[in-house]
């Protein structure tokens, strides 16, 4: 049996992914909580530290001498052997952290000294022990000259002929405690780690997305819109407060087996086809559809978006139309049927004759992977730093792990959104191997029970270490039955839920106009889907939800940290099956937001909420203000139980900023 090692055992270090095999996620400027269980024999108090910095190739020690670029902060005891500290990353890219712990001999001695003194015992011998402890530390070679002098002074001070109360106060002084913590003997410390982190820029952890088809913006009856005409939509998107405008594929569209309106197999002469049927004689994944313009037009679009405070995200869809240049140049990159024809995409019984999936099992794998990487690098060279990845769950996980690492090696600021509506284990794995954000099941979580369970899973399990959910209210593929049948109030309440219960959220254009017609009953496809045809809209419609969207995104920005930190989300009890109550909170508890939503789009509902005031840092014996950020009204509340009433005809939700009563 080994006899070496420190007395402290370190367990359950978080954040960690698969025991540290893969990187957990953090973001620049947002507090990242590091926690662990620290255990030791006996009753000694313990000291723990989080040490963090750039990855290093050599094994670390718990020495007070930190490696270059590393920082250290103390972990605070939370009770029941749990300790935590918050790191605020400053740089994008790979990062790592360690947890170190030792018995706190001075803290344990000080605790016992106070107990004995309060009991009226003679503490002269105990004070001698404290003095000897300080003087012994002053002889250690690893202690600085300044601290040696301070330790000697503390030792002498504890031996002075003074009343015991003054000597105990000297031992308890903040400067003395800090000195003794700083000079604790770390040679017997236990060290856990390093644990890898990947630090994204803030947009990776906190973003509002808006999707639109540029060919529909500025379109006329016989001419689709262009990248030039689409620029006119950007100020409106920026005014609503979105951070990212996401464009479906902007590449040439194949002619062979082109789909017509509503996914028809018999297109008309002016049907533009699906943008996801990528490639034609005009080019493939690095070309722009001639009807949309040129690469210069795209560069101008990116610049205009930047002027509006928006980043451009492109769709990264790894599939080809039968007319894509790769089909003839690299036929080995596709699967072939026994008759020699190339196999088109299928999701039985559905068939997608206009799309050829790529064969990732090809013997020409290296050339294929390099080509797919180079597609992304091409668009990065034109100012794109955000990609929405189409159906990543249908491509090998190993490919994504390789691609993301390849891109991040020179472009660590690039962000990846995984559009994978699939099995939970696959969605989690894609996040683990590097996808920045992930689509979710939010669209299909509508009841109170469903929402509470899902929000708890995302915020309170190990998923919070690596899975960044993006709540989308709709997509070109998904118009949920709730929106089809429940009217504008349903659109409003889902907006509030998406924007304020998730760090990132998104919507596809037309949602603000409450577009709700499905192609048929029981389908989630839009009637006259923009995937297959051009659609023009009146963005000045007075019924538009744009003012509410602007309001919600404004709330997000005013309460950035509270919304961005998913781990601080708490579900609170509310005694109605039709209402949801969730709090969002900053790391230090100084900013608390309470979101209460009536999930019934037709009827007014009233209920009593029961707040966990201790978790929110709110005194139970004093009034506090609840300021509604949607209406401007302020309520005076006292205690955990408070009454609310919401009528969806007028107000879908309360968004209450809780603060001390003025």
C-alpha positions, 0 to 999 in steps of 0.5 A: 500500500502506498504511504505517501500523499497528503491527508486531504482527499479531493473528490468530485472536481467540477467542471470536468468532462468525462473525468477530465478527458475532454475540456469543460467550457468557460467564457471570457468575462463570465465567472466559472465556478470550480468546486470540489469535495475536500475530505480529511481525517479528524476535525481539522479545517481545510484550505483549498485553492483553485489554480488556473492558467494556460495548459502546461506540459509538465506536472504541477506541484502545490507550491506557492510559486505559480507557473508563468501565466497562472493565477490562484484564488481561495476556495470557500467552504460551502458546508458538508465538505463542499468547497468552491471558487469562481474563476473569471477567464480573460483569454480565448482558447485552451485553459486548465485548472487544478485544485490544491488542498491542505489541512488548515493548522492555524485555522483549526487552532484558532477555532479551538482557541476561541471555543476555549476562551469563550468557555472561560478556560485558561488559554496561555498554553494555546497562545504559546502553541500559536506563537511557535507555529508562526515562528516555525514558519518564519524559518522556512526557506520558501517563505518570503523575507517580508512574510518572515518578518510578519510571522516573527512579529505575530509570534512575539505579539501572541506572547506579550503580557496582555489580557487574554482577550486582546491576544485572542483578538490579535490571533483573529485579526484579518491580517494574521489569518491572511498571513497564516493562510498565505504561508501554510506548508504546501509540501504535503498538499494534495493536488487534483488536476490539471483539468482542461477547459476551453474558453470561448469569447462571450458570444459563445455563452450568451447570444441571441440568434436571428435566421433569415433567407436573404433571397426573400429580402427585397424580392419582387414577384419575378426576382429574388432578393440579393445580398445587397437588398438583404442588407436593408433588413440588418438595422431592423434585426439589430434594433430588436437586439439580436447578436447574430444573423444566421443565413441558410446556405447561400451557395448555388442550388442544384437543378437535378431533382429540384424541389418545388413549392411545399416540397413538391417533386414537380417544380415550376420554372421560377421555383428557386429550390432548397438552399440545402441542395448545394452545388451546381455548374456555378460552383459548390460550398465556396461559391455564392448563388449568382442570384444573390450576388458576388463574394464582394457583395457578401463581404459588404453584407458582413461589414454592414452587419458589423456596423449594426452590431451583429455577427454573421453566421453561415450554415455549414451543411455537408451535403451536395446536390447531384450537380455539385462539382465534387460529384464529378471531380470526386465521385469516391466521396459519395456512396454508390448503389449496385447499379452505379448510381449515387445514393441520395439522402433518405430518412425512410420513408422520406426521400431527398432526391435533390441531396447526396450525402457525403461518404465519410468512410471513403478510402480518400478520407484524408483528402475529403476531410481536408476539403471540408475543413478548407470550406470553413477556412474559406468563409473564415477568411471572409469574416465569418466567425460563427457557423450553424452546423447542419445535422452534425449527428449524421456525420462521424463524431471523430470528424467533428472533434478533428475539424473543431481542433483544426479550426481552433488551432489558428482561429480560437474565436470561431463558434459552432452551433450544433443543429442536432435534434436527435438522441440525448446521448449523441447531442451530449457527445457533440457538445463534449467534443467541442460544439460551442452551443447546441439546439435543444428539445425546448420546442417540444417542452410546453407544459409546466412539468416538462419545462421544470424538468428540462430546465433542471436537467440543463442547469443542475446536472453535469451537463452544465459543464459542457452543454450550452443550450440554445432555445429556438422558438421556431426554425424553417423546419419546426412550427410546433402545434402549440404555435399553430393553434394557440394564437399570438399569446402563445408566441409571446409566452414562448418568446419570454421562455426562450429569451430569459430561461436560456443563455442563448436563444434564437428565432427564424424570421416570420415568428415576429409576425406570428406566422402559424400556418402548417402545410397540413394538420399534424405536420410541423412544416410551414405552409409555403415553406421558405425552404422551397420558395421566396416569401416577402413580408411586411416588417412594419405590420403594427401587430409585429412582436418586434417591440417585445423582442427588443424589450426582452433582448434589452433585459438580457443585456441589462442582466447579462451575467444573471442570464448567461450563468445557467448554473444559477437558475432555480425553479421555484414552487408556484401553486398553479399547473399553468404557471412557471416560476424561475429565478436567474442570478449573477454569480455573487447574488447581486443581480436577481431576476424572477421570471413568472410565465402564464403557460395558458395562452387563453385564460388569466391565471393567479397563484402564490409563488414560494421563493427560496429566499436563502438561495436568492440571498434575500432576507426573510424578515424585511420587505424587498422590491420586485420591479417588473422590467416589462411594465415598469411597475414595482411591487413591495413583497415580504417573505417567501409567499407572494401573489401573482396574476397574469392575463395573457391578453395583456401580459404573458409574464412578469420579469421581476428584478428583485432588490432591497426596498428603497 
